[in-house]
Amino acid sequence: MYKLFMLSVAVIFLSFAPASTDKFAQWDKKDLEKANTGKDDVSLSAEEKAVLFYMNLARINPPLFEATILKFYTDSVNYKGSAYLKKAQDDLNSTSKMGVLLPSDEVTKIAADYAEKSGKSGSKGHQGFEERYTKEVKKKYSGWVGENCYYGLGNALKTVCTLIIDEGVGDSGHRKNILNANFKFAGIAIRSHKTAKSTCVISFLGEVKEKK
């Protein structure tokens, strides 16, 4: 049975300040390169590749992500701490390292199709979630599928950190998706949105099934 993780989030933070490279000072160069799994994927834009990059950093070393990337973001937007931020910090510091997410044409198409459809209609949420994963996709990949949706203007760092903090989302589902070791592939699609101006849809898939 497929395990479904479906959540959306509205933009609630202040505009993001210009980034510096300080947030990467404590990161090993090899880990930064390892996180950049979308660098050669021509189907992804630079900002979509950056979303994948930041999610992978959170997976490669969750405690270091909390101490550097997340802290850089919250300091940059003058974010006032909350119980949600504290829970995100605790979760990152107690989560073990895991493998990176890889892009694939199949999962990118799933994300892009929904981002374009919802963007044109101005709808939000996860209507028709199960139908987005065709029988062919389900035959090829394991039973883990998921979807995160971010609404509003923002760069990759803001998108990923907002989803990880999950302010106002009681079950922290966005963060759970990003830090779910069962997910092996991710598709990212950033499109214009009729009511929110922009949306970023992130689709997740589990590992490829072994051929019998």
Secondary structure, 3 states (H helix, E strand, C coil): CCEEEEEEEECCCCCCCCCCCHHHCCCCHHHHHHHCCCCCCCCCCHHHHHHHHHHHHHHHCHHHHHHHHHHHHHHHCCCCCCHHHHHHHHHHHHCCCCCCCECCHHHHHHHHHHHHHHHHHCCCCCCCCHHHCCHHHHHHECCEEEEEEEECCCCHHHHHHHHHHCCCCCCCHHHHHHCCCCCCEEEEEEEEECCCEEEEEEEEECCECCCC
